[in-house]
Each structure stands twice: as C-alpha cells, then as structure tokens.
Amino acid sequence: MAKSNTQDFVPIKEIRGGTIILEDGSLNSILLVASLNFALKSYEEQMATIAQFQNFLNSLEFSIQICAQSRKLDVRPYMATLEEKRRDQDNDLIKMQINEYMQFIQNFSDSVNIMDKKFFIVISYTPPTLGSGTGSSNPLGKLFNRGDDADTTDDQLFEEAKSQLEQRVDLVTAGISRAGLRLVPLGTEESIEVLYRIFNPGESEKPIQLT
C-alpha cells in the first residue's frame, strides 16, 4: 500500500504571479484587509460603515471567502531587533535601559495572551468548460498538468482566466474601499506564507504587513 505524503492533501498545483492555481484548474487570489477600530468610531460612522459593507455584499455576483487568522503574537523578531541595537550601543546606560525594556516585553508577553489577527478575502474564478474534447471538465485542469512544452494557446488561456479573476479583484477592492477598508493583493511569496501558516499552524513565521 502506497504511503501518502502531505502534498497529496494540498489541492494547490502552482502559484504564478500571486495567482493560486488549484488542481481542478480554478484560479484564486488572496487579499489582505487592513482592519479598523470600529469601537472608536462615532455611531453615525459605524452605521455608515455597516451600510457600505452591506451594499458591497449585495452587489456581489460571485462568491468570496472572508477569513480571519488569529494566533499568539510572536515577539521573537522584535526581541532580536532590540538585541542587535543593545549590542551596537557604546553607552552602558542605554544598554541597561534596552535590557530592562527587553525583560519587560518578555515578561508581559509571557503573562498576557497577546493575539495577532489577520483578515483575508479569497476570490476565485473557475474558467468555463470549453467542451472541445480536451478530456477534462476544465480546460485549465489539463493545462497546469503540462510541462515546459505548453504552447502559446495555453499561455493565452491562462492570461484570459487571470484577467477575469483580476476583474473580480478590482470589484471587491472598490466595494470594500467604500466601507473605509484598505486591501492589498498578496504576491507569490506572501501567498505561500499564508498557506504555510494554514498547513503548519505550529510553526513560527514572519508577520505579514501592508505596504
């Protein structure tokens, strides 16, 4: 009996230019959403934000996924930065102050469960079936199982599907922006990092930041 590996359970075929291609040929894009402090807004602002978000949802003609990722904040990168600054200091008093600050941060982090939250919108597009005898229910399903001999027609097929996905991304970005939120489409490296966090929840990683 053949043994299964982790990749057998991951339905991702390829990530190309930030576009996630699944085994079934569908294309996906992940958008990082900058959160806002809803509680600090006035009642009128809160109602306006809710109304705009409601209008955005009602305007959608395709499905999206809204995901929240919550995990304990990893202070180790910050502590490493402080340690570098402490070593570079010639002033003993400043060194001592940095050391005391590092101890405070570490003790605070150990005693308080500080959570780091990230919000994402996942947008998908599945190309329609061509029905031209390709042997696959999805034309891209065959395309992304090919090697380096993919011809120009295959590349055009991908670009056409990607263009449709990008149109959906633009519609979602415009709708969410009206609610006062900012979105950033993730590139290849950022998408890989998000997916790695999902499939490896126990691993530490770099924080994703809006640029």
C-alpha positions as CSV (number, residue, x, y, z in Angstrom):
1,M,0.0,0.0,0.0
2,A,1.5,3.3,-1.1
3,K,2.2,5.9,1.6
4,S,0.6,9.3,1.3
5,N,2.6,12.5,1.8
6,T,1.4,15.9,2.9
7,Q,1.3,17.2,-0.7
8,D,-1.4,14.7,-1.5
9,F,-3.8,16.6,0.8
10,V,-2.9,20.1,-0.5
11,P,-5.1,20.9,-3.6
12,I,-2.6,23.5,-4.9
13,K,-1.0,22.9,-8.2
14,E,1.0,26.1,-8.6
15,I,1.3,29.8,-7.6
16,R,2.1,32.0,-10.5
17,G,2.5,35.8,-10.1
18,G,0.4,35.7,-6.9
19,T,-2.4,33.7,-8.6
20,I,-3.1,30.4,-6.8
21,I,-3.9,27.6,-9.2
22,L,-5.7,24.6,-7.7
23,E,-5.6,21.0,-9.0
24,D,-9.1,21.5,-10.6
25,G,-7.8,24.4,-12.7
26,S,-9.6,27.2,-10.7
27,L,-7.7,30.4,-10.0
28,N,-7.6,32.2,-6.7
29,S,-6.3,35.4,-5.3
30,I,-5.8,36.3,-1.6
31,L,-6.3,39.9,-0.4
32,L,-5.0,41.1,2.9
33,V,-7.5,43.5,4.6
34,A,-6.4,46.3,6.9
35,S,-8.6,46.3,10.0
36,L,-10.2,49.4,11.5
37,N,-11.0,50.2,15.1
38,F,-14.8,50.1,14.9
39,A,-15.3,50.9,18.6
40,L,-13.6,54.3,18.3
41,K,-15.9,55.5,15.5
42,S,-19.0,57.6,16.3
43,Y,-22.4,56.0,16.0
44,E,-23.0,57.7,12.6
45,E,-19.7,56.5,11.3
46,Q,-20.4,52.9,12.5
47,M,-23.8,52.9,10.8
48,A,-22.3,54.3,7.6
49,T,-19.6,51.6,7.6
50,I,-22.2,48.8,8.1
51,A,-24.4,50.2,5.3
52,Q,-21.5,50.4,2.9
53,F,-20.4,46.8,3.7
54,Q,-24.0,45.6,3.3
55,N,-24.2,47.3,-0.1
56,F,-20.9,45.7,-1.1
57,L,-22.2,42.2,-0.2
58,N,-25.5,42.8,-2.0
59,S,-23.6,43.9,-5.1
60,L,-21.6,40.7,-5.5
61,E,-22.5,38.4,-8.3
62,F,-19.9,35.7,-7.4
63,S,-18.8,34.0,-4.2
64,I,-16.0,35.2,-1.9
65,Q,-14.4,33.8,1.3
66,I,-13.8,36.1,4.2
67,C,-11.2,34.5,6.5
68,A,-9.8,35.6,9.9
69,Q,-6.5,34.2,11.1
70,S,-5.8,34.6,14.8
71,R,-2.7,33.4,16.7
72,K,-0.5,34.4,19.6
73,L,1.8,37.2,18.7
74,D,5.4,36.1,18.2
75,V,7.7,38.7,19.8
76,R,10.9,37.0,18.9
77,P,11.7,39.0,15.8
78,Y,11.2,42.2,17.8
79,M,13.3,40.9,20.6
80,A,16.1,40.0,18.1
81,T,16.0,43.6,16.8
82,L,16.3,45.0,20.3
83,E,19.2,42.7,21.0
84,E,21.1,43.9,17.9
85,K,20.5,47.5,19.0
86,R,21.7,46.7,22.5
87,R,25.0,45.1,21.2
88,D,25.6,48.1,18.9
89,Q,25.4,50.6,21.8
90,D,28.5,52.1,23.4
91,N,26.7,53.8,26.2
92,D,26.3,51.5,29.2
93,L,23.3,53.3,30.5
94,I,21.4,52.9,27.2
95,K,22.4,49.3,27.1
96,M,21.0,48.8,30.6
97,Q,17.7,50.6,29.6
98,I,17.3,48.4,26.5
99,N,17.9,45.3,28.5
100,E,15.3,46.3,31.1
101,Y,12.8,47.1,28.3
102,M,13.5,43.7,26.7
103,Q,12.8,42.0,30.1
104,F,9.6,43.9,30.4
105,I,8.4,42.9,26.9
106,Q,9.3,39.3,27.5
107,N,7.5,39.2,30.9
108,F,4.5,41.0,29.5
109,S,4.3,38.6,26.6
110,D,4.5,35.5,28.8
111,S,1.8,36.7,31.2
112,V,-0.7,38.2,28.7
113,N,-2.1,36.3,25.8
114,I,-1.5,38.8,23.0
115,M,-3.2,37.8,19.8
116,D,-2.2,38.8,16.3
117,K,-5.2,38.9,13.9
118,K,-5.1,39.0,10.1
119,F,-8.1,39.3,7.8
120,F,-8.2,38.0,4.3
121,I,-10.6,37.9,1.3
122,V,-10.2,35.0,-1.1
123,I,-11.6,35.5,-4.6
124,S,-11.9,32.6,-7.0
125,Y,-12.6,32.2,-10.7
126,T,-13.3,28.9,-12.5
127,P,-12.9,29.0,-16.3
128,P,-15.9,27.7,-18.2
129,T,-15.8,24.3,-19.9
130,L,-14.8,24.6,-23.5
131,G,-16.4,21.3,-24.4
132,S,-13.9,20.8,-27.2
133,G,-12.9,17.2,-26.4
134,T,-10.0,18.1,-24.2
135,G,-10.7,15.2,-21.9
136,S,-11.0,17.4,-18.9
137,S,-14.1,19.2,-17.4
138,N,-11.9,22.3,-17.0
139,P,-9.6,23.5,-19.8
140,L,-7.0,24.7,-17.2
141,G,-7.0,21.4,-15.4
142,K,-5.1,19.9,-18.4
143,L,-3.0,23.0,-18.9
144,F,-1.4,23.0,-15.4
145,N,-0.5,19.4,-15.6
146,R,1.7,20.0,-18.6
147,G,5.4,20.7,-18.6
148,D,7.6,23.2,-20.3
149,D,6.1,22.4,-23.7
150,A,2.9,24.4,-23.1
151,D,2.3,26.4,-26.3
152,T,1.1,30.0,-26.8
153,T,-2.5,29.0,-26.8
154,D,-2.1,27.6,-23.2
155,D,-0.5,30.8,-22.1
156,Q,-3.3,32.8,-23.6
157,L,-5.9,30.6,-21.9
158,F,-4.2,31.3,-18.5
159,E,-4.0,35.1,-19.2
160,E,-7.7,35.2,-20.2
161,A,-8.7,33.4,-17.0
162,K,-6.4,35.6,-14.9
163,S,-7.9,38.7,-16.5
164,Q,-11.4,37.5,-15.3
165,L,-10.0,36.9,-11.8
166,E,-8.4,40.4,-11.8
167,Q,-11.7,42.0,-12.7
168,R,-13.3,40.4,-9.7
169,V,-10.4,41.5,-7.5
170,D,-11.0,45.1,-8.7
171,L,-14.7,44.9,-8.0
172,V,-14.1,43.7,-4.4
173,T,-11.3,46.2,-3.8
174,A,-13.6,49.1,-4.9
175,G,-16.5,47.8,-2.8
176,I,-14.5,47.3,0.3
177,S,-12.8,50.7,0.0
178,R,-16.2,52.4,0.2
179,A,-16.5,50.9,3.6
180,G,-13.3,52.5,4.7
181,L,-11.1,49.4,4.5
182,R,-7.8,49.0,2.6
183,L,-6.9,45.8,0.7
184,V,-3.6,44.6,-0.7
185,P,-3.5,41.6,-3.1
186,L,-0.8,39.2,-2.0
187,G,2.1,38.3,-4.3
188,T,3.6,34.8,-4.7
189,E,5.8,34.9,-1.6
190,E,3.1,36.4,0.6
191,S,0.5,33.8,-0.6
192,I,3.0,31.0,0.1
193,E,3.5,32.3,3.6
194,V,-0.2,32.5,4.4
195,L,-0.8,29.0,3.0
196,Y,2.2,27.7,5.0
197,R,0.7,29.1,8.2
198,I,-2.5,27.3,7.5
199,F,-1.0,23.9,6.8
200,N,1.7,24.3,9.5
201,P,-0.1,26.0,12.4
202,G,2.7,25.2,14.9
203,E,5.5,26.8,13.0
204,S,6.7,30.4,13.7
205,E,6.9,32.8,10.8
206,K,7.4,36.4,9.7
207,P,4.5,38.8,10.2
208,I,2.7,39.9,7.1
209,Q,2.5,43.7,6.7
210,L,0.6,46.1,4.5
211,T,2.9,48.0,2.2
